Amino acid sequence: MHRARKLEPLPDVNGYFGQYGGQYVPEPLINILNEITTAYLYYKDNHEFQQELRDLQRRYVGRPSPVYYCRNLSKKLGGAQIYLKREDLNHTGAHKINHCLGEAILAKRMGKKKIIAETGAGQHGVALATAAALVGLECDIYMGEVDMEKEHPNVVRMKILGTNVVPVKIGLKTLKEAVDAAFEGYVQDPVNQFYAIGSVVGPHPFPMMVRDFQKIVGEEAKRQFREMTGRLPGCLVACVGGGSNAIGLFTAFLDDIAVRMYGVEPSGVGFKTGDHAATLTLGSPGIIHGFKCYVLQDKQGRPLPVYSIASGLDYPGVGPQHSHLKDIKRVEYETISDAEAIDAFFELSRTEGIIPALESAHAVAYAMKLAPKMESYETILVNLSGRGDKDIDYVAAKYGHKYGVN
Ligand SMILES: *Cc1c(COP(=O)(O)O)cnc(C)c1O
């Protein structure tokens, strides 16, 4: 095994990963962020806190999630052997519960009464509503009215879980307005409320904290993969929206220089149309939502509208650590289109009996491109970040005719 170069532990004390990250927020918020940082760093090394988290990960989430060898798909593609880290098998069906639980327990220990967040498609909202119900905190989820109509089942789930869904009626009534409204709601009472960010984005300490709550994915996978094969995977592949599931898989392998890593962004319907969310591929350094990262922005530095068939991937910024990993060339960032993701969605369903989330289907699609170019003794480990139940009606209505569904 190659262990030539040890990467510096990041972020630095100011929350920077290279030139990215930091805290670009109004002065009064700095104190609050520092309070969260101090509390987090204390509980990170607190035996009782870690014990509570580990116990819930095991008995509530169902960890460790298995690593599964895709015999049929690998054989059909003819090349490298493909493995999946099955985060789709977690309680609530995706990796998001990993950081939502961590944030909820931290908020509770900090004496907060309520956790709040915005949600777009409702996945973060449902995971947080679940964690809030479990640890016994009030929960406000801000959601654009247009999204509430589109994602009705998730609205119902959150309400069943006892969460207060706050309809946002301003502007386009989607995610961006929900972010603004949640932020406004938060600054009204930051003493009693905790803003639970849904990915490795936002001001320090969130990119660090959410990464730490997610890195169990790679730690488990490394051990499981070694048990199964006696070695480390040749490549890792994960989809990148904000970047939490990808950094969760990558972190345990960053010092293993022989392990190649690929983050997969959505090229949507194509770069020429502007309907994509390929932030690391086409963006440039800028500031968004309180931190510095690659941003898809216009000449005035305003975020551009973004699009992906997978709503969990359409964000015009990206985690600061991914921005840094791109610059130092430790991770390669590639793209997959809507059409390729849909193809992978059906391929995995029909060869392995696993219906992936459309977000995760981007990672599967890239592995399907990579495998035939590799030797049969080589391996690819894909983070299957979530299950596809949430996507079946949409896929059947829009693409079903092409795949014999309707
Ligand atoms: C939200 C989501 C993503 C994208 O978020 P990251 O922070 O980039 O991981 C990916 N997959 C699934 C299933 C999701 O729900």
The ligand as a MOL file (V3000), in Angstrom:
LIG
                    3D

  0  0  0     0  0            999 V3000
M  V30 BEGIN CTAB
M  V30 COUNTS 15 15 0 0 0
M  V30 BEGIN ATOM
M  V30 1 C -29.2760 15.3920 -0.8580 0
M  V30 2 C -28.7750 14.1920 -1.5740 0
M  V30 3 C -27.5610 14.1980 -2.2950 0
M  V30 4 C -26.7310 15.4400 -2.4870 0
M  V30 5 O -26.1740 15.9770 -1.3320 0
M  V30 6 P -24.6250 15.8630 -0.9910 0
M  V30 7 O -24.4620 16.7890 0.1550 0
M  V30 8 O -23.8410 16.2860 -2.2020 0
M  V30 9 O -24.3520 14.4470 -0.6520 0
M  V30 10 C -27.1340 13.0360 -2.8860 0
M  V30 11 N -27.8530 11.8900 -2.7990 0
M  V30 12 C -29.0120 11.8330 -2.1290 0
M  V30 13 C -29.7640 10.5500 -2.0810 0
M  V30 14 C -29.5270 12.9850 -1.4900 0
M  V30 15 O -30.6890 12.9170 -0.8330 0
M  V30 END ATOM
M  V30 BEGIN BOND
M  V30 1 1 1 2
M  V30 2 1 2 3
M  V30 3 2 2 14
M  V30 4 1 3 4
M  V30 5 2 3 10
M  V30 6 1 4 5
M  V30 7 1 5 6
M  V30 8 2 6 7
M  V30 9 1 6 8
M  V30 10 1 6 9
M  V30 11 1 10 11
M  V30 12 2 11 12
M  V30 13 1 12 13
M  V30 14 1 12 14
M  V30 15 1 14 15
M  V30 END BOND
M  V30 END CTAB
M  END
